[in-house]
Amino acid sequence: MTISRPSLKALAVALALASVAGAALLLARPQPIESAVLGADWECTRTALVLTSCAPRVQEAIPAVETSRKDAIRQTRG
């Protein structure tokens, strides 16, 4: 049984493809950008240096009443 080894050309092609794929992933990652036109209530991202999307900033919900689970169980049991 003969085991063939990949040629130097095949290794070079595989390395080039892996490099291109890595560069594409780095460029396609969403990057946060500042938009002075929309103001502080908006959050914008740019993907692949071409597509820009903006959405309203999400504010954290503040609970009206904070209770722990133990307190809630004690009240229902009597």
C-alpha positions in Angstrom: 0.0 0.0 0.0 1.4 3.3 -1.1 0.7 6.5 0.9 1.0 9.6 -1.3 2.3 12.8 0.2 0.7 16.2 -0.7 2.9 18.1 -3.1 4.4 21.5 -2.2 2.0 23.1 -4.7 -1.1 21.6 -3.0 0.2 22.8 0.4 0.7 26.3 -0.9 -2.8 26.4 -2.4 -4.3 25.2 0.9 -2.4 27.8 2.8 -3.5 30.6 0.4 -7.2 29.5 0.7 -6.9 29.5 4.5 -5.4 33.0 4.5 -8.2 34.3 2.2 -10.8 32.7 4.4 -9.3 34.2 7.6 -9.1 37.7 6.0 -12.8 37.4 4.8 -13.9 36.5 8.4 -12.0 39.5 9.8 -13.6 41.9 7.3 -17.1 40.5 7.6 -17.2 40.9 11.4 -19.6 43.7 12.5 -17.7 46.8 13.6 -19.4 49.4 15.9 -19.3 52.9 14.5 -20.4 56.3 15.8 -23.3 58.1 14.1 -23.4 61.8 15.1 -26.4 62.3 12.8 -28.7 59.9 14.7 -27.5 60.8 18.2 -26.7 58.8 21.4 -30.0 56.8 21.3 -28.9 54.8 18.3 -26.3 52.0 17.9 -24.8 51.4 14.4 -22.5 48.7 13.0 -20.7 48.3 9.7 -20.2 44.9 8.2 -17.6 44.0 5.5 -16.8 47.7 5.1 -20.0 48.1 3.0 -23.2 47.4 4.9 -24.2 49.8 7.7 -27.2 49.0 9.9 -28.5 51.1 12.9 -30.9 50.2 15.6 -32.2 52.0 18.7 -30.1 51.3 21.8 -31.6 48.8 24.2 -31.8 50.1 27.8 -31.7 47.6 30.7 -35.0 47.0 32.3 -35.2 48.2 35.9 -37.4 45.9 38.1 -40.2 47.6 40.0 -39.9 45.3 43.0 -37.0 43.1 43.8 -37.8 39.9 45.6 -35.9 36.7 46.1 -37.4 33.3 45.4 -37.3 32.4 49.1 -39.4 35.4 50.1 -42.0 34.6 47.5 -42.3 31.0 48.6 -42.6 32.0 52.3 -45.5 34.4 51.6 -47.5 31.8 49.6 -47.2 29.1 52.3 -48.6 31.2 55.1 
